[in-house]
Amino acid sequence: MKKKKEQLISVIIPAYKQERTIQKNLHKVEEVLQKLPYDYEIICVVDGKIDKTFKRAKGVKSPKIKVYSYERNKGKGFAVRYGMAKSKGDIIAFMDAGMDFKPTSLPMLLAHFEWYKADIIVGSKRHPASKIDYPLQRRILSQGYQLLVRFLFGVKVRDTQSGIKIFKREVVEDVLPRLLVKQFAFDIEMLSVARRLGYKRVYEAPIEMNWTWSDSVLSKSLWKTIQNMLIDTLAVFYRLKILRYYDKKKNKENYKQS
């Protein structure tokens, strides 16, 4: 397949406690990208050197894969921002490590990105063509959160929290310097700020997802996570609607200094 050499896609993969699977995951993502008509780079950001994830990721031998890390865990939002700051792509994507979202979802998101000439494509568990295996408890909580998001921000995307999205570089350069959330509401902050700045071409695409976390693991921290999500979400609303913090112009080079 002839490559669109004029277009580079950067795929950011934030990783946390993935020492057992990170090498396999990176290989799977690269296998998918090799078949697409784009040049590509994969940027793995290990969110804190707390186990062997960084060492194992660095062990993957590919000129297309770059691995970064820092000493302390700072949250998924920080890791994604860090990776985006390092990226060079015309198209910038991120997807969670762990392969809950199958890398085969990427071609469909990219196809939607081209079809709609989109600013942002969101992988959506609620797209009618999505294939998902997802616990009922998580479905109910997710739907409740999406109702809150629509009420507070007017964002019409049905699934803001899925861990796979694609952005035009212009959107990233405009939005990223304004962001503050490092952990629980990074996705909604980025989407709501993009909407505030006039990026309205936001569409959903189908994904393949197989939830791999056990319910017992979830239950230990579920309510704490919900609490933190609500706090971060309300903080984004306060900055967006009351302080109008995100309306202030930011130096587009600032995000490169994450």
N, C-alpha and C positions, 0 to 999 in steps of 0.2 A: 504494500500500500504506500502510495506516494505521500511523503510527509509535508505538512504545511510548515515549512521551515521558518516562515516569517512569523509564526505564532508559537510562543513558548507557554506551556502550562506548568505552573508550580503547584505541587500538592504538599500541603503542610500536614504532618502527622504528629500530633501531641501524644506523648507516651508516658505512662505512669505505672510503675510496678508491672512491667510487661517482659521481664527477663526471660520467661519461658517461651514466649511466642513472638517476640519482636522481629527476629530474623526471618521467620516464616512469613510474618505479616508484610514486611518490606518487600520480600521477594514476590508475594502475590500481587501487591500493588504495581510493582514494576512490570510483571508479566502482562497485566491489563494495559498499562500505558504504552508498552512496546507495540501493541496492535492498533493504536489509535493514530490518526493522521496529524499528529502534533509532535513537535519536539517537547521534551519534558525535563523537569527536575523534581526530585523528591527531597523534602526537607523534614527530617525527623527531629523533633525537639523533645528531649527527655526532661520531664518536669521534676528535677531534683535528683541528685546522685545518691539515692538512698538504697539502691540494690545494684544488680549487675545489668540493668537495662541498657545503660549508656555503653558499657563495654561490649555487650552482645551486638548492639546496633552498629557500633563502629567496626565490628567484625564482618559486616556485609560488604563485599567487594564489588562496587559498581561506581563508575565515574559519574553516574546520574544521581547518586544518593549522598546527601550531606547530613551529618549528624551533629547536633548542638546540645548542650546542656548547661546547667548552672548548679550550684551547690544545694540550695534549699528549694523545697517544693513551694511553688507560688500559685498554683491553680491552672486549670485548663485555659482560661481566657488569656492569661499572661503567656502561656506557652504558644498559643495560636498567634498572638500578636508578635511575639519574638520571631516566630518562623516567617510570618508575613513580611516583617522588616528585613529579613535576609533574602527574600524572594526576588526574582528577576522576571517573572512571567508576565505576559500580557493578560493571561487568565490565571486567577489564583483560587485554589480550592483548599478546603481542609476536610479531613475525615478522621474520626477517632481511631486510635490503635485498638487492637483486640478483636477486630473483624466482626463485631456485631453487625456492622454495615458491610455487606460484601463489596469488594472492590469492583465487581462487575456492575455495580450501580453507576460508576463514574461515566461510562459511555453514554448512558441514558441522560444523565444530568448535562453532559456536554452537548448532546444532540438538542436538548431543550434550550440550552444557552444560545445555540446557533439559530434554531428555528424562530425564537422569540426576540432575537437581538437584545437579550436581557441584560439588565444591570446586575441582578442577583438571581441565582437559581437555588432553591431550597429543596433538599431531599425530604420527602414527606411520607410519614407512616400512614397518613390518611388519604393519599392519592389512590383512586380506585384501582390503579394498575399495580400498586405496591404488593409485594409478597413478604409478609411479616409473621414472625412468631414472637408474641409479646404478651407478658402476663396481664391478666385482667386488672389487677390492682394498679399496675403502671398505666394502663389505658385510661382508667377512670381519673387518676390524678393528672395525667397529661391533658385530658379534655377539660378538666376544671381549670387548669392553669391557662390553657389557650383562651378560654372564655374571659378570664381576667385580663389577659394581654390585649385581647380585642377591645374590651371596655376601656382600658387605660390608654392604649396607644393608637387604636384604630388600624392596627396591622391586620390585614385580611388573610395572611398566611395561616393555614390550619394547623401547622406543626412547626413552631419556631425553634424547638429544642433538639431536633434531630442532628446528629453529629456529622453531617456531610452537607457542604454548601459550596457554591461557586460564585466568584465575584469578578467583575471587570476590574482591571488594575486601577482605573480612574476612581472607582468607588473606594477601594482600599486606601489609596493615597489621600482621599478627601476625608474619610471617616476615621481611619485608625488613629491619627494624632489626637482626636477628641475623646477617645474612650478611656474609661477609668476602671471598669469592672475587671477583676482578675480571675474570678471564679464562677459563681453560680448563675449569673444572668448576662454573661458575655454575649450570647446569641441575640437576645432581645435588645440589648443596648446597641449592637451593631446594626440590626435591622431597623430599629426605630430612628436612630440617628441618620441612617441612609435615607429613610423616607422623609425625615425633616429637611434634609438638604436637597430634596427634589429627585431622588432616584426612585422612580415609581415603577419601573419595569422589573417587578419582582414576581417570579412564577415558581410553582411547585413542580417537582418531577418525581416519578415513582422510584422506589428503592427496594432492595432485597435486604431483609434484616432477620437475624436469628439471635434473640436475646440470650446471652450466655451466663449472666449473673444469677446465682441462686436466690430464691426468695429469703432464705435465712440470712444471707449476707446483706440483702437490702434492708431487712427489718431492723437491723442493728443501728442503722444510721438514717433510716428513711425520714423520720419526722424532723431530725436535725437538719437534713438536707432541704426539706420543704420550708422550714423556718428561714434558713439562709437564702433560699431562692426568693421568698417573699420580701425579705429585707432588701436584697439587692435590686429586685424589680421595682419596689416602691422608691428606692433611692434614684433609679434611672428616671422614673416618672417625675420626681421632684426636680431633678436637674433639667429635664427636658421641658416640662410644662410650667414650672414655677420660676426657677432660676434662669431658664433659657441659656444654660451654660454651653450647650452644644452649638448654639448659634454663633459663638465667637469664632473668629478666624484663627486657625492654627497654622503654624509653619509645617508644610508637608514633609520637611526633612526631619521633624522632631520624632516621628515614629521609628525612624531608622536608628534611634539612639536608645531603644528599649533595653 
